[in-house]
Amino acid sequence: MNYIDNKDKVGSLLLLLFSLFYLNYIFDITLDPNAGDQFFTPRTLPMGLACVTIVCAFVQLLMPGKSSEDVSISGAVAGYRWKPTLALILLMLVYSLSFSFLGFVVATFLFLMIGFSILGERRIGLSLTVAGGLVLSMWGVLTQLFDLYLDTGTLYRLIMGDA
């Protein structure tokens, strides 16, 4: 078995490298100077996600491969649906760029609605309900329970006259 030709090992290695890169940038997240010694900060969830992903990717790298069932990388990606994948990656890029202008609630809601559409969900009522409920519950947990500040966005401040 060629280690480089094993799709699981290459995928785990790429995920490990991405997670290490992500972990490096977590320390660039600014902390509120008034927060003091809060247990839960804006770095907590990203740090936990990065650490869990690094451990899982490392374990996957160390696990022995199934030589009889291994599929080469070219065989694994044959027939893969690249258009939705690339559309979702582009959507994530647009989401990250529009976040400060639109704010958490609007940007996340639009991200979910467009993502559902890309993935083939055509029931608008269901998409509106799931996206709205998820965004509002996430907003509630993060702002009310964990007392984190989520930016309302430049658009909101322009409309409300606070800009």
Secondary structure, DSSP 8 states (H G I E B T S, - for coil): --GGG-HHHHHHHHHHHHHHHHHHHHTTS---TT--S-SS-TTHHHHHHHHHHHHHHHHHHHS---TTT---HHHHSTT--HHHHHHHHHHHHHHHHHHHHHHHHHHHHHHHHHHHHHTT---HHHHHHHHHHHHHHHHHIIIIIS-------HHHHHHHT--
